[in-house]
């Protein structure tokens, strides 16, 4: 079971979260270890933001080449920097190194497993960049420690601002673990029915359902509900997801899909894709791809 989840999630979980995570990337060189780097940042006036991210990126790359023992020691400095950083950029830098550069190492899960309490706290940080970084790290960690991550993802979905924050990415990531937790599907469906989720957010959740190894009647019915969405992109993604549910899901949706194909109030695009969805997956269809975001 774990091997199947790992192969499914290896790229998809990263894709889902990176739809939201837009951190600056650049290249430079620095010989500062983590502790010296953040000490220097606190002792000197703030530098240009772009130059700061160059130095931060180079530092993250440096940690990528360290031994396991060296990286583990530097994590303690990152934890301290996250807690005590005197400016937002320095704190974001520390978070990005911990949640991206460390988590992408081959031994990233082993290094971060003891950081779950911190990452859990960062999920509700007031800085959205920090929240997104924590979510990315947890999505990666879930590949090897799903029992630690799934409850945290479900918890994100019931927070007051989840619909306009990291909720859609968390819901999408949670769908990859749905085979491990029977409550995951219900949690995602309930979240998708919130009224504060934007169209872009609904697209992210629906894509997570489409990529999930789990397909249930309840999920298909929720996708059918989204065929009535006012946003064309949401309806297209729902059609694509339904077409990927297999013969059982398509048969369940058949009456609605057939009605759409002859609905004079529906667009030609949606009528066409509904007809194609009745025959099987439409993910590679040029019309469907053209509506991607």
ChimeraX commands (.cxc) that place a marker at each C-alpha (Angstrom):
marker #1 position 0.00,0.00,0.00 radius 0.5
marker #1 position 2.74,2.46,0.95 radius 0.5
marker #1 position 4.58,1.89,-2.33 radius 0.5
marker #1 position 1.48,2.75,-4.34 radius 0.5
marker #1 position 0.89,5.90,-2.31 radius 0.5
marker #1 position 4.53,6.90,-2.62 radius 0.5
marker #1 position 4.53,6.58,-6.41 radius 0.5
marker #1 position 1.27,8.51,-6.70 radius 0.5
marker #1 position 2.30,11.27,-4.35 radius 0.5
marker #1 position 5.91,11.72,-5.31 radius 0.5
marker #1 position 5.10,14.40,-7.88 radius 0.5
marker #1 position 1.44,15.11,-7.30 radius 0.5
marker #1 position 1.67,16.27,-3.69 radius 0.5
marker #1 position 4.46,18.64,-4.62 radius 0.5
marker #1 position 2.42,19.90,-7.59 radius 0.5
marker #1 position -0.69,20.56,-5.50 radius 0.5
marker #1 position 1.09,22.57,-2.87 radius 0.5
marker #1 position 3.39,24.45,-5.26 radius 0.5
marker #1 position 0.28,25.84,-6.99 radius 0.5
marker #1 position 0.19,28.09,-3.93 radius 0.5
marker #1 position 3.84,28.29,-2.92 radius 0.5
marker #1 position 5.57,31.12,-4.80 radius 0.5
marker #1 position 8.89,31.71,-3.10 radius 0.5
marker #1 position 11.67,33.64,-4.88 radius 0.5
marker #1 position 14.44,31.49,-6.35 radius 0.5
marker #1 position 17.90,32.67,-7.25 radius 0.5
marker #1 position 21.49,31.52,-7.06 radius 0.5
marker #1 position 24.54,32.82,-5.26 radius 0.5
marker #1 position 27.29,31.57,-3.01 radius 0.5
marker #1 position 27.80,31.91,0.73 radius 0.5
marker #1 position 29.99,30.06,3.17 radius 0.5
marker #1 position 27.90,30.97,6.21 radius 0.5
marker #1 position 26.52,28.06,8.20 radius 0.5
marker #1 position 22.92,28.57,9.28 radius 0.5
marker #1 position 23.66,29.89,12.76 radius 0.5
marker #1 position 26.25,32.40,11.54 radius 0.5
marker #1 position 24.03,33.47,8.65 radius 0.5
marker #1 position 21.04,34.41,10.80 radius 0.5
marker #1 position 23.24,35.95,13.47 radius 0.5
marker #1 position 24.75,38.19,10.81 radius 0.5
marker #1 position 21.30,39.07,9.49 radius 0.5
marker #1 position 20.19,40.11,12.99 radius 0.5
marker #1 position 23.33,42.17,13.63 radius 0.5
marker #1 position 23.15,44.20,10.42 radius 0.5
marker #1 position 20.51,46.43,8.83 radius 0.5
marker #1 position 18.12,44.67,6.42 radius 0.5
marker #1 position 19.54,44.19,2.93 radius 0.5
marker #1 position 17.81,44.41,-0.42 radius 0.5
marker #1 position 15.05,41.79,-0.58 radius 0.5
marker #1 position 16.24,40.24,-3.84 radius 0.5
marker #1 position 19.82,40.00,-2.61 radius 0.5
marker #1 position 18.56,38.55,0.64 radius 0.5
marker #1 position 16.76,35.77,-1.21 radius 0.5
marker #1 position 19.88,35.05,-3.25 radius 0.5
marker #1 position 21.82,34.50,-0.05 radius 0.5
marker #1 position 18.98,32.47,1.43 radius 0.5
marker #1 position 18.76,30.26,-1.65 radius 0.5
marker #1 position 22.49,29.65,-1.62 radius 0.5
marker #1 position 22.33,28.73,2.05 radius 0.5
marker #1 position 19.54,26.26,1.33 radius 0.5
marker #1 position 21.62,24.71,-1.43 radius 0.5
marker #1 position 24.51,24.38,1.01 radius 0.5
marker #1 position 22.33,22.45,3.43 radius 0.5
marker #1 position 21.40,20.15,0.60 radius 0.5
marker #1 position 25.00,18.96,0.37 radius 0.5
marker #1 position 25.63,18.52,4.10 radius 0.5
marker #1 position 25.83,15.13,5.79 radius 0.5
marker #1 position 22.86,13.91,7.77 radius 0.5
marker #1 position 24.52,14.78,11.06 radius 0.5
marker #1 position 25.49,18.26,9.89 radius 0.5
marker #1 position 21.99,19.00,8.59 radius 0.5
marker #1 position 20.41,17.74,11.81 radius 0.5
marker #1 position 22.59,20.12,13.79 radius 0.5
marker #1 position 21.69,23.06,11.57 radius 0.5
marker #1 position 17.96,22.38,12.02 radius 0.5
marker #1 position 18.34,23.54,15.61 radius 0.5
marker #1 position 19.60,26.88,14.30 radius 0.5
marker #1 position 16.69,27.08,11.87 radius 0.5
marker #1 position 14.23,26.47,14.69 radius 0.5
marker #1 position 15.81,29.29,16.67 radius 0.5
marker #1 position 15.80,31.64,13.67 radius 0.5
marker #1 position 12.11,30.96,13.05 radius 0.5
marker #1 position 11.36,31.79,16.66 radius 0.5
marker #1 position 13.58,34.87,17.06 radius 0.5
marker #1 position 14.09,36.39,13.58 radius 0.5
marker #1 position 13.92,40.18,13.80 radius 0.5
marker #1 position 12.45,40.74,10.32 radius 0.5
marker #1 position 9.94,38.97,8.11 radius 0.5
marker #1 position 12.39,38.14,5.33 radius 0.5
marker #1 position 14.81,36.39,7.68 radius 0.5
marker #1 position 11.99,34.36,9.18 radius 0.5
marker #1 position 10.66,33.41,5.78 radius 0.5
marker #1 position 14.16,32.39,4.75 radius 0.5
marker #1 position 14.51,30.09,7.76 radius 0.5
marker #1 position 11.08,28.58,7.09 radius 0.5
marker #1 position 11.79,28.02,3.40 radius 0.5
marker #1 position 15.10,26.25,4.15 radius 0.5
marker #1 position 13.45,24.01,6.73 radius 0.5
marker #1 position 10.32,23.21,4.76 radius 0.5
marker #1 position 11.75,23.01,1.25 radius 0.5
marker #1 position 15.51,22.43,1.20 radius 0.5
marker #1 position 15.47,20.02,4.14 radius 0.5
marker #1 position 12.28,18.22,3.11 radius 0.5
marker #1 position 13.59,17.64,-0.44 radius 0.5
marker #1 position 16.69,15.84,0.80 radius 0.5
marker #1 position 16.69,12.05,0.49 radius 0.5
marker #1 position 16.74,11.90,4.29 radius 0.5
marker #1 position 14.29,14.79,4.61 radius 0.5
marker #1 position 11.55,12.75,6.29 radius 0.5
marker #1 position 13.99,11.41,8.87 radius 0.5
marker #1 position 15.24,14.92,9.57 radius 0.5
marker #1 position 11.77,16.47,9.83 radius 0.5
marker #1 position 9.85,13.82,11.74 radius 0.5
marker #1 position 10.77,15.48,15.03 radius 0.5
marker #1 position 9.72,18.86,13.61 radius 0.5
marker #1 position 6.03,17.91,13.33 radius 0.5
marker #1 position 5.02,19.95,16.41 radius 0.5
marker #1 position 6.69,23.05,14.95 radius 0.5
marker #1 position 5.25,22.46,11.48 radius 0.5
marker #1 position 1.82,21.97,13.01 radius 0.5
marker #1 position 2.12,25.34,14.74 radius 0.5
marker #1 position 3.30,27.02,11.54 radius 0.5
marker #1 position 0.16,25.83,9.73 radius 0.5
marker #1 position -1.72,28.55,11.61 radius 0.5
marker #1 position 0.98,31.22,11.37 radius 0.5
marker #1 position -0.19,34.73,10.50 radius 0.5
marker #1 position 2.21,34.78,7.51 radius 0.5
marker #1 position 0.68,32.90,4.57 radius 0.5
marker #1 position 4.09,32.14,3.05 radius 0.5
marker #1 position 5.01,30.39,6.30 radius 0.5
marker #1 position 1.75,28.42,6.29 radius 0.5
marker #1 position 2.33,27.27,2.73 radius 0.5
marker #1 position 5.86,26.18,3.50 radius 0.5
marker #1 position 4.71,24.14,6.48 radius 0.5
marker #1 position 2.02,22.48,4.38 radius 0.5
marker #1 position 4.55,21.55,1.69 radius 0.5
marker #1 position 6.87,19.96,4.23 radius 0.5
marker #1 position 4.04,18.00,5.84 radius 0.5
marker #1 position 2.80,16.78,2.45 radius 0.5
marker #1 position 6.29,15.43,1.78 radius 0.5
marker #1 position 6.59,13.95,5.26 radius 0.5
marker #1 position 3.29,12.16,4.77 radius 0.5
marker #1 position 4.91,9.91,2.19 radius 0.5
marker #1 position 6.67,8.06,5.00 radius 0.5
marker #1 position 4.68,9.09,8.08 radius 0.5
marker #1 position 1.04,9.47,6.98 radius 0.5
marker #1 position -0.21,8.68,10.48 radius 0.5
marker #1 position 1.37,11.93,11.68 radius 0.5
marker #1 position 0.25,14.09,8.76 radius 0.5
marker #1 position -3.34,13.06,7.96 radius 0.5
marker #1 position -4.83,14.37,11.24 radius 0.5
marker #1 position -3.09,17.70,10.70 radius 0.5
marker #1 position -4.42,18.04,7.15 radius 0.5
marker #1 position -7.95,17.29,8.36 radius 0.5
marker #1 position -7.51,19.88,11.08 radius 0.5
marker #1 position -6.61,22.57,8.53 radius 0.5
marker #1 position -9.91,22.03,6.72 radius 0.5
marker #1 position -12.04,23.10,9.68 radius 0.5
marker #1 position -10.16,26.29,10.54 radius 0.5
marker #1 position -12.16,29.52,10.05 radius 0.5
marker #1 position -10.05,30.93,7.20 radius 0.5
marker #1 position -9.19,27.66,5.46 radius 0.5
marker #1 position -11.32,28.46,2.42 radius 0.5
marker #1 position -9.25,31.50,1.51 radius 0.5
marker #1 position -5.91,30.24,2.80 radius 0.5
marker #1 position -4.12,26.88,2.53 radius 0.5
marker #1 position -7.32,24.83,2.84 radius 0.5
marker #1 position -7.68,23.91,-0.85 radius 0.5
marker #1 position -4.07,22.68,-1.06 radius 0.5
marker #1 position -4.49,20.76,2.21 radius 0.5
marker #1 position -7.71,19.14,0.94 radius 0.5
marker #1 position -6.06,18.19,-2.33 radius 0.5
marker #1 position -3.08,16.67,-0.53 radius 0.5
marker #1 position -5.38,14.83,1.88 radius 0.5
marker #1 position -7.06,13.03,-1.01 radius 0.5
marker #1 position -3.82,11.19,-1.73 radius 0.5
marker #1 position -4.04,9.62,1.71 radius 0.5
marker #1 position -7.76,8.87,1.53 radius 0.5
marker #1 position -7.16,5.12,1.31 radius 0.5
marker #1 position -5.58,5.26,4.78 radius 0.5
marker #1 position -8.33,7.20,6.53 radius 0.5
marker #1 position -12.04,6.55,5.84 radius 0.5
marker #1 position -12.87,10.00,7.24 radius 0.5
marker #1 position -10.66,11.82,4.73 radius 0.5
marker #1 position -13.24,11.70,1.93 radius 0.5
marker #1 position -15.97,13.14,4.14 radius 0.5
marker #1 position -13.62,15.88,5.35 radius 0.5
marker #1 position -12.78,16.91,1.79 radius 0.5
marker #1 position -16.41,16.84,0.63 radius 0.5
marker #1 position -17.48,18.99,3.57 radius 0.5
marker #1 position -14.67,21.40,2.85 radius 0.5
marker #1 position -15.53,21.68,-0.84 radius 0.5
marker #1 position -19.06,22.68,0.14 radius 0.5
marker #1 position -17.86,25.72,2.07 radius 0.5
marker #1 position -19.04,29.02,0.64 radius 0.5
marker #1 position -15.76,30.89,1.14 radius 0.5
marker #1 position -13.67,28.90,-1.35 radius 0.5
marker #1 position -12.72,30.73,-4.53 radius 0.5
marker #1 position -13.09,29.17,-7.97 radius 0.5
marker #1 position -9.32,28.64,-8.09 radius 0.5
marker #1 position -9.54,26.89,-4.73 radius 0.5
marker #1 position -12.32,24.60,-5.93 radius 0.5
marker #1 position -10.23,23.69,-8.97 radius 0.5
marker #1 position -7.33,22.66,-6.72 radius 0.5
marker #1 position -9.55,20.44,-4.57 radius 0.5
marker #1 position -11.21,18.85,-7.61 radius 0.5
marker #1 position -7.81,18.11,-9.14 radius 0.5
marker #1 position -6.84,16.41,-5.89 radius 0.5
marker #1 position -9.95,14.23,-6.12 radius 0.5
marker #1 position -9.10,13.36,-9.72 radius 0.5
marker #1 position -5.55,12.28,-8.83 radius 0.5
marker #1 position -6.64,10.33,-5.75 radius 0.5
marker #1 position -6.42,6.54,-5.69 radius 0.5
marker #1 position -9.85,6.54,-4.03 radius 0.5
marker #1 position -13.10,6.92,-6.00 radius 0.5
marker #1 position -16.39,6.67,-4.12 radius 0.5
marker #1 position -20.00,7.38,-5.02 radius 0.5
marker #1 position -19.98,10.25,-2.55 radius 0.5
marker #1 position -17.04,11.86,-4.34 radius 0.5
marker #1 position -18.69,11.39,-7.72 radius 0.5
marker #1 position -21.86,13.02,-6.42 radius 0.5
marker #1 position -19.84,15.96,-5.13 radius 0.5
marker #1 position -18.18,16.32,-8.53 radius 0.5
marker #1 position -21.64,16.26,-10.12 radius 0.5
marker #1 position -22.69,19.09,-7.82 radius 0.5
marker #1 position -19.76,21.12,-9.10 radius 0.5
marker #1 position -21.04,20.71,-12.65 radius 0.5
marker #1 position -23.53,23.42,-11.69 radius 0.5
marker #1 position -20.80,25.84,-10.63 radius 0.5
marker #1 position -20.91,29.29,-12.23 radius 0.5
marker #1 position -17.20,29.12,-13.12 radius 0.5
marker #1 position -16.37,27.41,-16.41 radius 0.5
marker #1 position -12.96,26.21,-15.20 radius 0.5
marker #1 position -14.58,24.48,-12.22 radius 0.5
marker #1 position -17.11,22.72,-14.44 radius 0.5
marker #1 position -14.40,21.58,-16.86 radius 0.5
marker #1 position -12.27,20.21,-14.03 radius 0.5
marker #1 position -15.30,18.44,-12.56 radius 0.5
marker #1 position -16.00,16.81,-15.93 radius 0.5
marker #1 position -12.39,15.72,-16.20 radius 0.5
marker #1 position -12.47,14.27,-12.70 radius 0.5
marker #1 position -15.72,12.39,-13.34 radius 0.5
marker #1 position -14.27,10.94,-16.53 radius 0.5
marker #1 position -11.37,9.56,-14.47 radius 0.5
marker #1 position -13.57,7.77,-11.92 radius 0.5
marker #1 position -13.98,4.70,-14.11 radius 0.5
marker #1 position -17.08,3.04,-15.49 radius 0.5
marker #1 position -18.89,3.02,-12.14 radius 0.5
marker #1 position -18.49,6.75,-11.60 radius 0.5
marker #1 position -19.41,7.57,-15.18 radius 0.5
marker #1 position -22.54,5.45,-14.97 radius 0.5
marker #1 position -23.55,7.21,-11.77 radius 0.5
marker #1 position -23.11,10.57,-13.47 radius 0.5
marker #1 position -24.59,9.47,-16.80 radius 0.5
marker #1 position -28.09,11.02,-16.38 radius 0.5
marker #1 position -26.60,14.41,-15.52 radius 0.5
marker #1 position -23.95,14.22,-18.23 radius 0.5
marker #1 position -26.57,13.33,-20.84 radius 0.5
marker #1 position -28.74,16.26,-19.78 radius 0.5
marker #1 position -25.76,18.60,-20.12 radius 0.5
marker #1 position -25.06,17.42,-23.68 radius 0.5
marker #1 position -28.46,18.71,-24.78 radius 0.5
marker #1 position -28.79,21.72,-22.48 radius 0.5
marker #1 position -29.29,24.80,-24.71 radius 0.5
marker #1 position -28.27,27.04,-21.81 radius 0.5
marker #1 position -24.89,25.36,-21.49 radius 0.5
marker #1 position -21.84,26.42,-23.49 radius 0.5
marker #1 position -20.73,24.43,-26.51 radius 0.5
marker #1 position -17.49,23.58,-24.71 radius 0.5
marker #1 position -19.23,22.05,-21.70 radius 0.5
marker #1 position -21.75,20.17,-23.85 radius 0.5
marker #1 position -18.90,18.73,-25.91 radius 0.5
marker #1 position -16.81,17.69,-22.93 radius 0.5
marker #1 position -19.80,16.14,-21.19 radius 0.5
marker #1 position -20.41,13.97,-24.23 radius 0.5
marker #1 position -16.76,12.92,-24.31 radius 0.5
marker #1 position -16.75,12.21,-20.55 radius 0.5
marker #1 position -19.50,9.65,-21.11 radius 0.5
marker #1 position -16.97,7.60,-23.09 radius 0.5
marker #1 position -14.02,7.77,-20.70 radius 0.5
marker #1 position -11.11,9.97,-19.54 radius 0.5
marker #1 position -10.83,13.37,-21.19 radius 0.5
marker #1 position -7.69,14.61,-19.46 radius 0.5
marker #1 position -5.74,14.60,-22.73 radius 0.5
marker #1 position -8.51,16.25,-24.70 radius 0.5
marker #1 position -7.32,19.57,-26.20 radius 0.5
marker #1 position -10.58,21.27,-25.20 radius 0.5
marker #1 position -10.17,20.18,-21.59 radius 0.5
marker #1 position -6.47,21.06,-21.46 radius 0.5
marker #1 position -7.23,24.47,-22.87 radius 0.5
marker #1 position -9.28,25.27,-19.79 radius 0.5
marker #1 position -6.47,24.50,-17.34 radius 0.5
marker #1 position -5.25,27.10,-14.87 radius 0.5
marker link #1:1,2 radius 0.2
marker link #1:2,3 radius 0.2
marker link #1:3,4 radius 0.2
marker link #1:4,5 radius 0.2
marker link #1:5,6 radius 0.2
marker link #1:6,7 radius 0.2
marker link #1:7,8 radius 0.2
marker link #1:8,9 radius 0.2
marker link #1:9,10 radius 0.2
marker link #1:10,11 radius 0.2
marker link #1:11,12 radius 0.2
marker link #1:12,13 radius 0.2
marker link #1:13,14 radius 0.2
marker link #1:14,15 radius 0.2
marker link #1:15,16 radius 0.2
marker link #1:16,17 radius 0.2
marker link #1:17,18 radius 0.2
marker link #1:18,19 radius 0.2
marker link #1:19,20 radius 0.2
marker link #1:20,21 radius 0.2
marker link #1:21,22 radius 0.2
marker link #1:22,23 radius 0.2
marker link #1:23,24 radius 0.2
marker link #1:24,25 radius 0.2
marker link #1:25,26 radius 0.2
marker link #1:26,27 radius 0.2
marker link #1:27,28 radius 0.2
marker link #1:28,29 radius 0.2
marker link #1:29,30 radius 0.2
marker link #1:30,31 radius 0.2
marker link #1:31,32 radius 0.2
marker link #1:32,33 radius 0.2
marker link #1:33,34 radius 0.2
marker link #1:34,35 radius 0.2
marker link #1:35,36 radius 0.2
marker link #1:36,37 radius 0.2
marker link #1:37,38 radius 0.2
marker link #1:38,39 radius 0.2
marker link #1:39,40 radius 0.2
marker link #1:40,41 radius 0.2
marker link #1:41,42 radius 0.2
marker link #1:42,43 radius 0.2
marker link #1:43,44 radius 0.2
marker link #1:44,45 radius 0.2
marker link #1:45,46 radius 0.2
marker link #1:46,47 radius 0.2
marker link #1:47,48 radius 0.2
marker link #1:48,49 radius 0.2
marker link #1:49,50 radius 0.2
marker link #1:50,51 radius 0.2
marker link #1:51,52 radius 0.2
marker link #1:52,53 radius 0.2
marker link #1:53,54 radius 0.2
marker link #1:54,55 radius 0.2
marker link #1:55,56 radius 0.2
marker link #1:56,57 radius 0.2
marker link #1:57,58 radius 0.2
marker link #1:58,59 radius 0.2
marker link #1:59,60 radius 0.2
marker link #1:60,61 radius 0.2
marker link #1:61,62 radius 0.2
marker link #1:62,63 radius 0.2
marker link #1:63,64 radius 0.2
marker link #1:64,65 radius 0.2
marker link #1:65,66 radius 0.2
marker link #1:66,67 radius 0.2
marker link #1:67,68 radius 0.2
marker link #1:68,69 radius 0.2
marker link #1:69,70 radius 0.2
marker link #1:70,71 radius 0.2
marker link #1:71,72 radius 0.2
marker link #1:72,73 radius 0.2
marker link #1:73,74 radius 0.2
marker link #1:74,75 radius 0.2
marker link #1:75,76 radius 0.2
marker link #1:76,77 radius 0.2
marker link #1:77,78 radius 0.2
marker link #1:78,79 radius 0.2
marker link #1:79,80 radius 0.2
marker link #1:80,81 radius 0.2
marker link #1:81,82 radius 0.2
marker link #1:82,83 radius 0.2
marker link #1:83,84 radius 0.2
marker link #1:84,85 radius 0.2
marker link #1:85,86 radius 0.2
marker link #1:86,87 radius 0.2
marker link #1:87,88 radius 0.2
marker link #1:88,89 radius 0.2
marker link #1:89,90 radius 0.2
marker link #1:90,91 radius 0.2
marker link #1:91,92 radius 0.2
marker link #1:92,93 radius 0.2
marker link #1:93,94 radius 0.2
marker link #1:94,95 radius 0.2
marker link #1:95,96 radius 0.2
marker link #1:96,97 radius 0.2
marker link #1:97,98 radius 0.2
marker link #1:98,99 radius 0.2
marker link #1:99,100 radius 0.2
marker link #1:100,101 radius 0.2
marker link #1:101,102 radius 0.2
marker link #1:102,103 radius 0.2
marker link #1:103,104 radius 0.2
marker link #1:104,105 radius 0.2
marker link #1:105,106 radius 0.2
marker link #1:106,107 radius 0.2
marker link #1:107,108 radius 0.2
marker link #1:108,109 radius 0.2
marker link #1:109,110 radius 0.2
marker link #1:110,111 radius 0.2
marker link #1:111,112 radius 0.2
marker link #1:112,113 radius 0.2
marker link #1:113,114 radius 0.2
marker link #1:114,115 radius 0.2
marker link #1:115,116 radius 0.2
marker link #1:116,117 radius 0.2
marker link #1:117,118 radius 0.2
marker link #1:118,119 radius 0.2
marker link #1:119,120 radius 0.2
marker link #1:120,121 radius 0.2
marker link #1:121,122 radius 0.2
marker link #1:122,123 radius 0.2
marker link #1:123,124 radius 0.2
marker link #1:124,125 radius 0.2
marker link #1:125,126 radius 0.2
marker link #1:126,127 radius 0.2
marker link #1:127,128 radius 0.2
marker link #1:128,129 radius 0.2
marker link #1:129,130 radius 0.2
marker link #1:130,131 radius 0.2
marker link #1:131,132 radius 0.2
marker link #1:132,133 radius 0.2
marker link #1:133,134 radius 0.2
marker link #1:134,135 radius 0.2
marker link #1:135,136 radius 0.2
marker link #1:136,137 radius 0.2
marker link #1:137,138 radius 0.2
marker link #1:138,139 radius 0.2
marker link #1:139,140 radius 0.2
marker link #1:140,141 radius 0.2
marker link #1:141,142 radius 0.2
marker link #1:142,143 radius 0.2
marker link #1:143,144 radius 0.2
marker link #1:144,145 radius 0.2
marker link #1:145,146 radius 0.2
marker link #1:146,147 radius 0.2
marker link #1:147,148 radius 0.2
marker link #1:148,149 radius 0.2
marker link #1:149,150 radius 0.2
marker link #1:150,151 radius 0.2
marker link #1:151,152 radius 0.2
marker link #1:152,153 radius 0.2
marker link #1:153,154 radius 0.2
marker link #1:154,155 radius 0.2
marker link #1:155,156 radius 0.2
marker link #1:156,157 radius 0.2
marker link #1:157,158 radius 0.2
marker link #1:158,159 radius 0.2
marker link #1:159,160 radius 0.2
marker link #1:160,161 radius 0.2
marker link #1:161,162 radius 0.2
marker link #1:162,163 radius 0.2
marker link #1:163,164 radius 0.2
marker link #1:164,165 radius 0.2
marker link #1:165,166 radius 0.2
marker link #1:166,167 radius 0.2
marker link #1:167,168 radius 0.2
marker link #1:168,169 radius 0.2
marker link #1:169,170 radius 0.2
marker link #1:170,171 radius 0.2
marker link #1:171,172 radius 0.2
marker link #1:172,173 radius 0.2
marker link #1:173,174 radius 0.2
marker link #1:174,175 radius 0.2
marker link #1:175,176 radius 0.2
marker link #1:176,177 radius 0.2
marker link #1:177,178 radius 0.2
marker link #1:178,179 radius 0.2
marker link #1:179,180 radius 0.2
marker link #1:180,181 radius 0.2
marker link #1:181,182 radius 0.2
marker link #1:182,183 radius 0.2
marker link #1:183,184 radius 0.2
marker link #1:184,185 radius 0.2
marker link #1:185,186 radius 0.2
marker link #1:186,187 radius 0.2
marker link #1:187,188 radius 0.2
marker link #1:188,189 radius 0.2
marker link #1:189,190 radius 0.2
marker link #1:190,191 radius 0.2
marker link #1:191,192 radius 0.2
marker link #1:192,193 radius 0.2
marker link #1:193,194 radius 0.2
marker link #1:194,195 radius 0.2
marker link #1:195,196 radius 0.2
marker link #1:196,197 radius 0.2
marker link #1:197,198 radius 0.2
marker link #1:198,199 radius 0.2
marker link #1:199,200 radius 0.2
marker link #1:200,201 radius 0.2
marker link #1:201,202 radius 0.2
marker link #1:202,203 radius 0.2
marker link #1:203,204 radius 0.2
marker link #1:204,205 radius 0.2
marker link #1:205,206 radius 0.2
marker link #1:206,207 radius 0.2
marker link #1:207,208 radius 0.2
marker link #1:208,209 radius 0.2
marker link #1:209,210 radius 0.2
marker link #1:210,211 radius 0.2
marker link #1:211,212 radius 0.2
marker link #1:212,213 radius 0.2
marker link #1:213,214 radius 0.2
marker link #1:214,215 radius 0.2
marker link #1:215,216 radius 0.2
marker link #1:216,217 radius 0.2
marker link #1:217,218 radius 0.2
marker link #1:218,219 radius 0.2
marker link #1:219,220 radius 0.2
marker link #1:220,221 radius 0.2
marker link #1:221,222 radius 0.2
marker link #1:222,223 radius 0.2
marker link #1:223,224 radius 0.2
marker link #1:224,225 radius 0.2
marker link #1:225,226 radius 0.2
marker link #1:226,227 radius 0.2
marker link #1:227,228 radius 0.2
marker link #1:228,229 radius 0.2
marker link #1:229,230 radius 0.2
marker link #1:230,231 radius 0.2
marker link #1:231,232 radius 0.2
marker link #1:232,233 radius 0.2
marker link #1:233,234 radius 0.2
marker link #1:234,235 radius 0.2
marker link #1:235,236 radius 0.2
marker link #1:236,237 radius 0.2
marker link #1:237,238 radius 0.2
marker link #1:238,239 radius 0.2
marker link #1:239,240 radius 0.2
marker link #1:240,241 radius 0.2
marker link #1:241,242 radius 0.2
marker link #1:242,243 radius 0.2
marker link #1:243,244 radius 0.2
marker link #1:244,245 radius 0.2
marker link #1:245,246 radius 0.2
marker link #1:246,247 radius 0.2
marker link #1:247,248 radius 0.2
marker link #1:248,249 radius 0.2
marker link #1:249,250 radius 0.2
marker link #1:250,251 radius 0.2
marker link #1:251,252 radius 0.2
marker link #1:252,253 radius 0.2
marker link #1:253,254 radius 0.2
marker link #1:254,255 radius 0.2
marker link #1:255,256 radius 0.2
marker link #1:256,257 radius 0.2
marker link #1:257,258 radius 0.2
marker link #1:258,259 radius 0.2
marker link #1:259,260 radius 0.2
marker link #1:260,261 radius 0.2
marker link #1:261,262 radius 0.2
marker link #1:262,263 radius 0.2
marker link #1:263,264 radius 0.2
marker link #1:264,265 radius 0.2
marker link #1:265,266 radius 0.2
marker link #1:266,267 radius 0.2
marker link #1:267,268 radius 0.2
marker link #1:268,269 radius 0.2
marker link #1:269,270 radius 0.2
marker link #1:270,271 radius 0.2
marker link #1:271,272 radius 0.2
marker link #1:272,273 radius 0.2
marker link #1:273,274 radius 0.2
marker link #1:274,275 radius 0.2
marker link #1:275,276 radius 0.2
marker link #1:276,277 radius 0.2
marker link #1:277,278 radius 0.2
marker link #1:278,279 radius 0.2
marker link #1:279,280 radius 0.2
marker link #1:280,281 radius 0.2
marker link #1:281,282 radius 0.2
marker link #1:282,283 radius 0.2
marker link #1:283,284 radius 0.2
marker link #1:284,285 radius 0.2
marker link #1:285,286 radius 0.2
marker link #1:286,287 radius 0.2
marker link #1:287,288 radius 0.2
marker link #1:288,289 radius 0.2
marker link #1:289,290 radius 0.2
marker link #1:290,291 radius 0.2
marker link #1:291,292 radius 0.2
marker link #1:292,293 radius 0.2
view
